Every structure is written in structure tokens, then in C-alpha cells.
Amino acid sequence: MGLMPPGETLFSAQQIALRIAALGRQISADYQGRELLVVGVLNGAFIFTADLVRALSVPVTVDFIRAASYGQGSSSSGTVRLSKEVEQPLAGRHLLLVEDIVDSGRTLACLRDHLRQRGAASLRVCALIDKTERREVEVAVDYPGFVVPHGFLIGYGLDYGEQHRQYPAIYRLSEEHLEK
């Protein structure tokens, strides 16, 4: 059966699949007649990006960027570090930035500004989780999967100290498992 996640289930694999199908329909309708460059944010959004791309019905190219602000802990370090750049040309293209979770907003703001400087025709954001609890920078999530007010989440690509990404559902990590 596998390792049991240490926390309460927030969204089942079925709920996630249904929400991704709905996001795919909405994004496809919005980009009808245009090619979309989907830029997934590593490491957390790799599972979500793969499933979302399969739900789209418009021509799509996929690339990845890596940015980090958490390191090994449960709270943001406050510094955003870019360690992998998008390799596709961005000038004149329609970009969909795919994030696993938008929390403080710092990482998303940094990535958004960085990608806009490279001349994209448009840039929208899709996030699996729009978490409002610790928002410090005002950022727009054009296509939110789920809005979650609080808690540390794991599963479906979301991690705690680079662990727990493999679960097919999303869980709120129990307090006893968080760093004190």
C-alpha cells in the first residue's frame, strides 16, 4: 500500500483530477487559436504541470524553471534563488506559469517579473494551491486550483524538506511533524 501520509486529507486524488480537468477546459477556451508555452516551476509543480498539460486542448510547448525560497524548512527564507532558466525563447509567446503553491507571493512575483523582462506577449499564472495565510506580496493567480487559507501542505508534488511529494492526494501536515 505504501507509506501513509502524516496528516489529514484536504483533497483526494479524484478531487484533484476533477479540478485539473476544469482548469484544462478553462485555459483551453481562453487560449483557443493560440499556442501556449507552459512553464512549470520545479520541483513542486512537476506532477501538476504534467497532468494539466494533458488536460489542455490547445497546442502546447512545455519548459521548466527552478526557483526556491524554502530550502529544507517549513517557512520561506525570504530570498528567491533562480537555479534553472527557461530554455525556450519567450519573446512574443503566450506563457502560462504553473506553480504548485502560491504562499508569500515572493517567488511568484520574482518569476513573473523575470519572465516578463524576456518579452512574452502575455503571462498568466495557474497554481494548484492559492494559499492566502502568509501573503506578503500582492500577486494574481489567474487559474487557482484550490484556495486554502492555512496549514502546511504535502502530497501531489508538494513537499516538506524534499519529502512527501509522491502522495496522490494533498494533505495538511500535522503539527507534530513540523519543525518547532
Buried (B, 14 or more C-beta within 10 A) or exposed (E): EEEEBBBEBBBEBEBBEEBBBEBBEBBBEBBEEEEBBBBBBBBBBBBBBEBBBEBBEBEBEBBBBBBBBBEEEBBBEEEBEEEEEBEEEBEEBBBBBBBBBBBBBBBBBBBBEBBEEBEBEEBBBBBBBBBEEEBEEEBEBBBBBBEBEEBBBBBBBBBBEEEBBBBBBBBBBEEEBBEE
